């Protein structure tokens, strides 16, 4: 205030009241401008954080953020044509910061926040269980995957705790050190460990040099239950032991590889399928790493068996045709296709989040009963 304010605007006069009211209005208008700018900026920030979250969940490239913004801008004129504040909406869209660097930073912030929430929930949980598996990625680096299940109030949650690269060997000691380092680094109370589930490999379940054996003798860990993953058990039991059925599988894979591995054969076969208007446009390749691969390959092969015969005749592949002319081969192929389909369905029932042991054991018991029925029918 000026020193002579009281002189020009005496206390108790109407002139003073009007002047004070005028000054308050100017102050409020100035504050409203800043408040409006901050509110607009906050809304834009919230919007592109949500967009970044969706891109991350859908596993899309961060550069897709610019594509999303371009879609907004192109469709704004049509979507908001009748809106009075169309220009303001378009301005808000143009303020979205969705470059791949910005999206990457936002995803990192979101990831850190989600992980902090996970650690906070683990700290308050009464106990937790771990599931571990190790697998080789495309860069030939072994990755140790650690999943955790814990209680939150009256329900359970399952989350990915860590993905730890094993740079050197993958012995039980290496896995043990990687797991313990992860738990210590994140200040997770190891005394709350209830159970550990692994894939049953020697490096995991060995009594002396395996992960479970090393955890058992470590005083930092309590007495816990060790389990062999039920899905791995099912996959092991599904492996072919009969030489005749294994031979059928090998022949089917060879035929598929003959068609898929040669570009010319592959193109010609797809053209053949188009001409016959088949339900499928191609074969699927088999890989032993994927549990459901065998059943999918056999099901597709069986559905396209007539077209395969035609194609093999065109190529004069008598070494493959002779098997498809043998009734015993066709019968075994049909049986193998059917039984692997049932095994795949069982495998899918055992997968999924928030499964509990009684439910899994019930699925196994039902499948065993179904096998007994199949056996009685065949006899």
C-alpha positions, 0 to 999 in steps of 0.5 A, a space after each residue: 500500500 502507498 503511504 498516503 493511502 489513508 490520506 486519499 482514502 480515509 477510513 470509514 468512507 465509501 470511497 475507501 470501501 470501493 477502492 479496497 473492493 476494486 483492489 481485491 477484484 484485481 488480485 482475484 483476477 490475477 490469481 484466477 489466471 495462474 490457477 487456470 493455467 495450473 489447472 490446465 497443465 495438471 489436466 494435460 499431465 494427467 492425460 498423458 500419464 494415463 496414455 503412457 500407462 495404456 501404452 505400457 500395458 499394451 506393450 506398444 512402442 513409446 513412439 506410438 504416443 505421437 501417433 495417438 496425439 495425431 489421431 486426437 488432432 485429426 478427429 477433433 474437428 469431427 468429434 467436437 464440431 458442435 461444441 462451443 469450446 472446440 478451440 479450447 479442446 484442440 488447444 488442450 490436445 496440442 499441449 499433450 507431450 507424447 514424444 517417445 522420450 516423454 512417454 519413456 520417462 512417464 513409464 519409468 515413474 509409473 513403474 517406480 510407483 507401482 513397485 513401491 506400492 508392491 514393497 509397501 504391501 509386502 511389508 504389511 503382509 503376514 507372509 508371502 510365497 515365491 515362484 521361480 523359473 529361469 529361461 534364456 532370452 533372445 540374447 542368450 542371457 539367462 533370466 531368473 523370473 521371481 513371482 510373489 504371492 502375498 495377502 492384502 487384508 482378506 485377499 491374495 495378490 500375485 505380482 512380478 517381483 523381479 527379473 534378474 539376469 544371470 550373467 554367468 553360470 546358472 547353478 543352484 548357488 547362482 540362483 540362490 545368490 541372485 534371489 537373496 540379493 533381490 530380497 535384501 536389496 528391497 528390504 523384504 522380510 525373509 522370515 515371512 517366507 511361506 513356500 517356494 515353487 520351482 520347475 523341478 530342475 536339479 539346480 532348483 531342487 537339489 538337496 545340497 547344491 540346489 536352490 531349495 537345499 541352500 535356502 533350507 540351511 540358511 538361517 535367514 530363512 524360516 522353515 518353508 514348504 518347497 513345491 514342484 510346479 504342477 504345470 511343469 509336472 503336467 508337461 513332463 507327464 505329457 511327454 511321449 514315451 511310446 516309440 510308435 507315437 513319437 515316430 508319428 509326431 516326428 513324421 508330422 513335424 518333418 512334413 511341416 518343416 518341409 513345407 514351412 522351411 522352404 520359401 517356394 514350398 511355403 508360398 505354393 502351399 498357402 496358394 493351394 489352401 486359398 484355392 481349396 478355401 480352407 479354414 486355415 491359411 498356413 501351418 504352425 511351426 513346432 517348438 519343444 519349448 512351448 508346452 502347447 505347441 505339440 497339440 496345436 501343430 497336430 490339430 492343424 496338421 489333422 485339419 489340413 491332412 487332405 491338402 497335405 496329401 495333394 501337395 506332397 503328390 505335386 512335389 513327388 514326396 513319396 517318402 512322406 506320402 507312404 505314411 499317409 497312405 498307411 491306415 495305422 499311421 492315420 489312426 495313431 495320428 488321430 489318437 495323438 491329435 485327440 489326446 494332446 488336445 485334452 492335455 492342452 486343455 488341462 494345461 490351460 486350466 492349470 494356468 492363470 492367476 490366483 489359482 489355489 492348490 485344491 482347485 488345481 488338484 481337482 482338475 488333475 483328479 478329474 482328468 485322471 478319471 477322464 483317462 480311466 474312461 478313455 481306457 475303458 472305452 478303448 478296451 
